[in-house]
Amino acid sequence: MSQVILSTETLDRILPTGERTIEEIEATYPPRNLPAGAEVVRVAPSPTGFMHIGTLYMAFICKRLAAQTGGIYYLRIEDTDTKREVEGARELIIEMLENFDLAYDEGPIIGGELGGYGPYSQTKRADIYKTYVRKLLERGLAYPCFATPEELEANAKNQMAQKIRPGYYGEWAVWRDKPESEVVKALDAGKQFVIRFRSTGDVNKRRVVHDLIKGRKELPENDNDIVVLKRIGLPTYHLAHAVDDFLMGTTTILRTDEWFPSTTLHMQLTEALGHKPFVYAHGAPIQKMDGNSRRKLSKRKDPEANVAFFEQEGYPVVAVLEYLLNLANSNFEDWRRANPNLAYKEFEFKLDKMQKNSGALLSMEKLEDISRNYLASLTAKQVFDLVVKWSQKYDQELEVALLADPEYSAKVLSIERDNAKRKDIGKMSDFRDAYGFFFDDIFAQVTEFDFGGVAPADAKALIADFLASYDPADDQQTWFEKLKTVGSKNGFTPDTREFRQNPDKFKGSVAEVAMVLRVALTGRNRSPNLHEMMLVMGKDRVVERFNRI
């Protein structure tokens, strides 16, 4: 059947002409005045729950590309799926991007917007989409579809039964070529409708796609008459993307693999709107190993899928970003080894270095390793500031302890910090376990002391004899000699090798003596250097703790 172009009268009933013409709309989005080669890129999440680590990953890539080229990185909230929107989710997106040092050049902010190419929330752009859809209707490139959900479901079941490719195309596109009289009749009956794009594609033909990550690919043309405007008057992603990225001047569309099969549809739709197809870069989503197989991160199963998890655990922002950069460009790891003192921003990120097919594997062990190395490279003051900031939100008792005597806290963190030797924490939530015993209110919660194989009476005798000779002015060697003397007096050999050779001859070695003191001071059998630790704690605190035993 020939293409049906509806009369202006019928079109006005379907979608009245907007207050602004397309020309007037486009005049409010002038070309951006940017240097040659500048990238304009966007992260475009939906406010449907917590922020996924994949969104942070894409935002980071966008920010690096824009920063490297003198371009623009912006946030667009794709909120047209109003049924799935979660209250507070958009504010969470804004907060998390800010917290992870991914603040954008343009986009929605709390209480307003930043930039001149908005609105940056799609629900605020409804009039713009309708104007473009009206133009498609006038040219016969779109049409109203009154098919009910039940009719569409019946179509799908018939296609499945006949083993036919599913979709709304060809003979299955029942409203595609309805005469105007049928459209008017449906309107008179008050039937609900959507607006569908009238595809001119042939699924048996191939179209070349030059993807900046995947390279040259061929995909089938699209022949589906997809919905471009929903019953509620808001667009689908397909139309909104084609309109918004044109108006906002996006140079490269960065998105995940799930949209790659739709690329020829979006190219076709963009051309129907009178614009050049965009440049695309489709990245494989972050995955994890589940047994012997890979899978996408699950919002339900994997706490690390939620960006808030990394903040709650207290991973340093720089460590998280360096880890994401390592996922994006595997050569970053070699660069980091060769440039240990440079900021990650000095590394040149490249899209064509990203994995083309299977997604990068998320490894919490690798992140932990990067984080430990990063924290070990910081000064005591820098670590102190990070822990205080984290504890203000997630461990107020620790915050009080740290701020009660900041000078003492700084000394605690200075133990063995020279030459990046202290790698006992990989995140802020490790701090209480690794250092909490230094603070009296936290240490007071220790009620049991396990001296291993040393009898309680022997432990008391060792502590009493050590106190009798204890002098905080002793250097490491003098202190250690006293430790050996105390041990020898109580049946503990100063030679650990001798104890291993003749275990029945001694109660233990000097190692057990040190362990008794360590447990008495910390409640645990592992700690930083015992002599340094006692110097930092000071005589009064050391004596008080020994007297508890």
C-alpha positions in Angstrom: 0.0 0.0 0.0 1.1 3.6 -0.6 2.4 5.7 2.2 -0.5 7.5 4.1 0.1 11.2 4.9 -2.7 12.5 7.2 -4.4 15.8 6.8 -3.5 18.8 9.0 -6.9 18.5 10.7 -6.3 14.9 11.7 -2.7 15.7 12.7 -3.9 18.5 15.0 -6.1 15.9 16.8 -3.1 13.5 17.1 -0.4 16.0 18.0 -1.1 19.7 17.9 1.6 22.0 16.6 3.9 23.2 19.4 4.5 26.8 20.4 7.9 26.7 18.7 9.0 25.5 15.3 12.0 23.2 14.8 13.9 26.1 13.4 13.2 28.2 16.5 14.2 25.3 18.8 17.4 24.7 17.0 18.3 28.4 17.1 18.5 28.1 20.9 21.2 25.4 20.6 23.9 27.0 18.6 27.1 25.2 17.6 29.5 25.0 20.5 32.6 27.3 20.3 35.2 24.6 21.1 38.7 23.9 19.7 39.1 21.4 16.9 39.0 17.8 18.1 37.1 18.7 21.3 34.8 16.0 22.5 31.3 16.7 23.8 30.2 13.6 25.6 27.5 12.8 28.1 26.6 10.3 30.8 22.9 9.7 30.7 21.6 7.6 33.6 18.0 6.9 34.5 16.8 7.7 38.0 15.4 4.2 38.6 17.3 3.2 41.8 20.9 3.2 43.1 23.7 4.3 40.8 25.4 1.3 39.1 29.2 1.1 39.0 28.8 0.9 35.2 27.4 4.4 35.2 30.3 5.7 37.2 32.6 3.9 34.8 31.1 5.6 31.7 31.1 8.9 33.5 34.8 8.6 34.2 35.5 7.7 30.6 33.5 10.7 29.4 35.3 13.1 31.8 38.7 11.9 30.7 37.8 12.3 27.0 36.5 15.8 27.5 39.4 16.8 29.7 42.0 15.5 27.3 40.5 17.3 24.3 39.3 20.6 25.8 35.7 19.5 25.4 32.5 19.3 27.4 31.3 16.5 29.7 27.7 16.8 30.7 25.0 14.9 32.7 21.6 14.3 31.2 18.9 12.6 33.3 16.9 10.2 31.1 13.7 10.1 33.1 11.0 9.3 30.5 10.3 5.9 32.2 8.2 7.6 34.9 6.8 4.3 36.2 10.3 3.1 37.2 11.6 6.3 38.7 12.6 6.1 42.3 12.2 9.0 44.6 15.6 10.6 45.4 17.4 8.7 42.7 18.3 11.8 40.6 19.7 13.6 43.6 21.7 10.5 44.4 23.2 10.5 40.8 24.3 14.2 41.3 25.7 13.4 44.7 27.7 10.4 43.7 29.2 12.0 40.7 30.3 14.9 42.9 31.7 12.5 45.6 33.7 10.6 43.1 35.4 13.6 41.6 33.3 13.4 38.4 31.6 16.7 38.6 30.3 17.7 35.1 30.6 20.9 33.1 26.8 21.0 32.4 23.7 19.3 33.7 21.2 19.3 36.5 22.3 20.4 40.0 20.4 20.5 43.2 18.0 23.4 42.9 18.7 24.3 39.2 20.9 23.6 36.2 24.4 24.3 35.0 25.0 25.1 31.3 23.1 26.6 28.3 22.0 23.5 26.4 19.3 22.2 28.7 16.9 21.4 30.1 19.1 18.4 31.1 16.2 16.2 32.3 14.2 14.7 29.5 10.8 15.1 31.1 11.4 18.8 30.9 11.9 18.6 27.1 8.5 17.1 26.2 7.5 20.0 23.9 10.8 19.7 22.0 10.2 16.0 21.2 6.6 16.5 20.2 7.7 19.2 17.7 10.1 16.7 16.0 7.5 13.9 16.1 4.9 16.3 14.5 7.4 16.9 11.7 7.8 13.2 11.1 4.0 12.8 11.0 3.7 15.6 8.5 6.2 13.9 6.2 4.6 10.5 6.5 7.6 9.2 8.4 5.6 8.4 11.5 2.0 7.3 12.2 -0.4 6.8 15.1 -0.8 3.2 16.2 -4.0 2.3 18.2 -3.0 -1.4 18.7 -3.9 -2.4 22.3 -1.4 -4.3 24.6 -3.6 -7.4 24.1 -3.4 -7.2 20.3 0.4 -6.7 20.4 0.8 -9.7 22.7 -1.3 -11.8 20.4 0.9 -10.7 17.5 4.0 -11.8 19.4 2.5 -15.2 20.3 1.6 -15.7 16.6 5.1 -14.8 15.5 6.6 -17.2 18.1 4.2 -20.0 17.0 5.2 -19.5 13.4 8.9 -19.2 14.3 8.9 -15.7 12.8 11.2 -12.9 13.9 9.4 -10.9 16.5 8.6 -7.2 16.0 6.2 -4.7 14.6 7.1 -4.7 10.9 5.6 -5.5 7.5 2.3 -7.3 7.7 2.5 -7.3 11.5 2.5 -3.5 11.5 -1.2 -3.4 11.4 -1.6 0.4 11.7 1.2 1.3 9.3 -1.0 1.8 6.2 -4.4 2.3 7.7 -6.4 4.9 5.7 -7.1 8.2 7.3 -10.8 7.3 7.8 -9.7 4.4 10.2 -7.5 6.8 12.1 -10.3 9.3 12.5 -12.7 6.6 13.6 -10.2 5.5 16.3 -9.8 9.0 17.4 -13.6 9.5 17.6 -13.8 6.4 19.7 -11.3 7.9 22.2 -8.8 5.0 21.7 -5.4 5.5 23.1 -2.4 5.5 20.7 1.3 5.7 20.4 3.3 7.3 17.6 5.5 4.9 15.6 8.4 5.6 13.3 7.7 4.4 9.7 10.9 2.4 8.9 12.2 2.3 5.4 14.8 -0.3 6.3 15.3 -3.8 4.9 16.4 -6.4 7.5 18.0 -8.5 4.7 20.4 -5.6 3.9 23.5 -4.7 6.0 24.8 -1.4 7.0 28.4 -0.5 8.0 28.9 0.9 11.5 32.2 2.5 12.4 32.4 2.1 16.1 35.3 3.8 18.0 35.7 0.8 20.3 34.5 -2.2 18.2 35.9 -0.9 14.9 34.2 -1.6 11.5 31.1 -3.7 11.9 28.1 -4.6 9.7 24.6 -4.8 11.2 21.2 -5.6 9.6 19.1 -2.6 8.7 16.2 -1.9 10.9 12.7 -2.6 9.6 10.8 -2.3 12.9 8.3 0.5 13.3 9.4 1.3 16.8 7.5 3.6 19.1 8.9 7.1 19.3 6.2 8.8 21.4 4.4 6.9 24.2 0.8 7.2 25.2 1.7 9.6 28.0 3.3 12.0 25.5 6.9 11.3 26.4 9.4 9.8 24.0 11.2 6.5 24.0 14.9 6.4 24.4 15.3 6.0 20.6 13.8 9.4 19.7 15.0 11.3 22.8 18.6 10.2 22.1 18.4 11.3 18.4 16.9 14.7 19.3 18.9 15.5 22.4 22.3 14.5 21.3 21.9 16.5 18.1 20.7 19.6 19.9 23.3 19.4 22.7 26.1 18.9 20.2 27.3 15.5 21.4 30.3 14.4 19.3 30.6 10.8 20.4 27.8 8.6 21.8 29.4 6.5 24.6 27.1 3.8 25.8 27.2 0.1 26.7 26.9 -2.9 24.4 23.2 -3.5 25.0 22.5 -0.6 22.6 24.8 -1.8 19.9 22.2 -3.8 18.0 20.0 -0.7 17.9 22.7 1.4 16.2 21.3 1.1 12.6 17.8 2.0 13.9 19.3 5.1 15.5 21.2 6.0 12.4 18.1 5.6 10.4 16.0 7.7 12.8 18.6 10.4 12.9 18.7 10.7 9.1 14.8 10.8 9.1 15.1 13.8 11.4 17.4 15.5 8.9 20.6 15.1 10.8 24.0 13.3 10.2 24.3 10.0 12.1 26.3 10.2 15.3 29.7 8.7 16.0 29.3 5.8 18.4 31.5 4.0 20.9 30.0 0.9 22.5 31.8 -0.4 25.6 31.3 -3.9 27.0 29.7 -3.8 30.5 31.8 -4.6 33.6 31.5 -8.3 34.4 32.5 -10.7 37.2 33.4 -14.3 37.4 30.7 -16.6 38.7 32.3 -20.0 39.1 33.9 -20.6 35.7 31.8 -18.3 33.7 31.4 -14.5 33.2 28.3 -12.6 33.9 27.1 -9.0 34.2 27.1 -7.5 37.6 23.7 -8.0 39.2 21.9 -5.2 41.1 20.3 -7.9 43.3 23.3 -10.3 43.9 26.4 -8.0 43.9 26.7 -5.3 46.5 29.7 -3.9 44.5 27.3 -3.1 41.6 26.1 -0.2 43.8 28.4 2.8 43.7 27.4 3.7 47.3 29.1 0.4 48.4 32.5 1.8 47.6 31.7 5.0 49.5 30.3 3.1 52.5 33.4 0.9 52.6 35.6 3.9 52.3 37.6 3.2 49.3 39.6 6.3 48.4 38.2 8.1 45.4 41.6 8.1 43.6 42.0 4.4 44.1 38.5 3.7 42.6 39.2 5.9 39.6 42.6 4.4 39.0 41.0 1.0 39.1 38.3 2.0 36.6 41.0 3.4 34.4 42.9 0.1 34.6 39.6 -1.7 33.5 39.2 0.8 30.6 42.8 0.7 29.3 44.9 -2.2 30.5 48.1 -0.4 29.6 47.4 2.0 32.5 48.9 -0.6 34.9 52.3 -0.5 33.1 52.1 3.3 32.9 51.5 3.5 36.6 54.5 1.3 37.4 56.7 3.6 35.2 55.2 6.8 36.6 54.5 6.1 40.3 54.5 9.8 41.3 52.3 11.2 38.5 48.6 11.8 38.8 46.4 9.4 36.9 45.1 12.4 34.9 48.5 12.5 33.1 47.7 9.2 31.5 46.3 9.5 28.0 43.1 7.4 27.9 42.1 6.0 24.4 38.8 4.5 23.4 40.4 2.1 20.9 42.3 0.5 23.9 39.1 -0.6 25.5 38.0 -4.2 25.3 36.0 -4.8 22.2 33.9 -7.8 23.0 33.9 -9.3 26.5 33.6 -6.8 29.4 36.4 -6.0 31.8 36.3 -8.2 34.9 35.7 -6.5 38.3 38.2 -7.8 40.8 37.8 -6.6 44.4 41.2 -8.0 45.2 42.8 -5.9 42.5 40.9 -2.8 43.7 42.1 -3.6 47.3 45.7 -3.9 46.1 45.5 -0.5 44.3 43.9 1.1 47.3 46.5 -0.2 49.8 49.3 1.0 47.6 47.6 4.4 47.2 47.0 4.8 50.9 50.5 3.7 51.8 51.8 6.5 49.5 50.0 9.3 51.4 51.2 11.3 54.4 49.8 10.6 57.9 47.9 13.9 57.6 46.3 12.9 54.3 45.1 9.6 55.7 43.9 11.3 58.8 41.8 13.7 56.7 40.3 10.8 54.6 39.4 8.8 57.7 37.8 11.7 59.5 35.7 12.6 56.5 34.6 9.0 56.1 33.9 8.5 59.8 31.8 11.6 60.0 29.2 9.7 58.0 29.8 6.1 58.7 31.5 5.7 62.2 30.8 8.6 64.5 32.5 6.9 67.5 35.7 6.7 65.5 35.4 10.3 64.4 35.1 11.4 68.1 38.2 9.3 68.9 40.2 10.8 66.1 39.4 14.4 66.8 39.8 14.1 70.6 43.5 14.5 70.1 44.4 15.1 66.4 48.1 15.3 67.2 48.1 11.9 68.8 46.1 10.5 65.8 48.6 11.9 63.4 51.4 10.2 65.4 49.5 6.9 65.2 49.3 7.1 61.5 52.9 8.0 61.2 54.1 4.7 62.5 56.1 2.9 59.8 54.8 5.3 57.1 58.2 6.1 55.8 58.9 4.6 52.3 55.2 3.4 52.0 55.7 0.4 54.4 52.3 0.5 56.1 49.8 -1.3 53.8 47.5 -2.5 56.6 44.4 -0.8 55.3 42.8 -0.8 51.8 39.8 1.3 52.8 38.5 3.5 55.6 36.3 0.8 57.0 39.6 -1.2 57.8 40.8 1.6 60.0 39.0 0.6 63.2 40.3 -2.9 63.1 43.9 -1.8 62.2 44.2 1.2 64.4 41.2 1.5 66.7 43.1 0.0 69.7 45.2 3.1 69.9 42.2 5.0 71.1 41.2 4.4 74.7 37.4 4.5 74.3 37.6 1.9 71.5 40.2 -0.2 73.3 38.0 -0.2 76.5 35.6 -2.4 74.6 38.2 -5.3 74.6 37.3 -7.6 77.4 39.3 -10.8 76.6 43.0 -11.1 76.0 44.3 -14.2 74.2 48.0 -14.8 74.9 48.1 -17.9 72.7 50.2 -20.7 74.3 51.4 -18.5 77.1 49.8 -19.2 80.5 47.9 -16.3 82.1 50.3 -16.4 85.1 53.3 -16.3 82.9 51.8 -13.4 81.0 51.3 -11.4 84.2 54.8 -12.1 85.4 56.3 -11.0 82.0 54.3 -7.8 82.1 55.2 -7.0 85.7 58.9 -7.6 85.1 58.8 -5.5 81.9 57.1 -2.6 83.8 59.8 -2.7 86.4 62.5 -1.9 83.8 60.3 0.1 81.4 61.8 3.4 80.3 60.0 5.2 77.3 63.4 6.9 76.6 65.0 3.6 75.5 65.9 3.3 71.9 64.9 0.2 69.9 68.0 -1.8 70.7 68.0 -1.1 74.5 64.2 -1.8 74.6 64.7 -5.1 72.9 67.6 -6.2 75.1 65.3 -5.5 78.1 62.7 -7.6 76.5 65.1 -10.5 76.2 66.2 -10.1 79.8 62.6 -10.2 81.0 62.0 -13.3 78.9 65.1 -15.2 80.1 64.1 -14.5 83.8 60.7 -16.1 83.1 61.9 -19.2 81.1 61.6 -17.7 77.6 64.8 -18.0 75.5 66.0 -14.9 73.7 66.9 -17.1 70.7 63.8 -18.0 68.6 65.9 -20.6 66.7 66.9 -22.3 69.9 63.2 -22.5 71.0 62.3 -24.2 67.7 65.1 -26.7 68.2 64.3 -27.4 71.8 60.7 -26.5 72.4 60.4 -28.7 75.6 63.3 -26.8 77.3 61.6 -23.3 77.3 58.2 -21.8 77.8 58.7 -19.9 74.6 61.0 -17.3 73.0 61.4 -13.6 72.9 58.7 -13.6 70.1 56.2 -14.9 72.7 57.3 -12.2 75.1 56.7 -9.5 72.5 53.3 -11.1 71.7 52.2 -10.9 75.3 53.0 -7.2 75.5 51.3 -6.7 72.1 48.1 -8.4 73.2 48.1 -6.5 76.5 48.4 -3.2 74.7 46.1 -3.9 71.7 43.9 -6.9 72.4 45.3 -8.5 69.3 48.3 -10.6 68.2 49.3 -8.4 65.2 50.1 -4.7 65.2 52.6 -2.2 63.9 56.1 -2.1 65.3 55.8 -2.7 69.0 58.5 -0.3 70.1 57.2 2.6 67.9 53.7 1.9 69.0 54.6 2.2 72.7 56.5 5.5 72.0 53.4 6.9 70.4 51.0 5.6 73.1 53.1 7.2 75.8 54.1 5.9 79.2 50.8 6.7 81.0 48.7 4.9 78.4 51.1 1.9 78.3 51.3 1.5 82.1 47.5 1.8 82.4 46.9 -0.9 79.8 49.5 -3.3 81.3 47.9 -2.8 84.7 44.6 -4.1 83.3 46.1 -7.6 82.9 
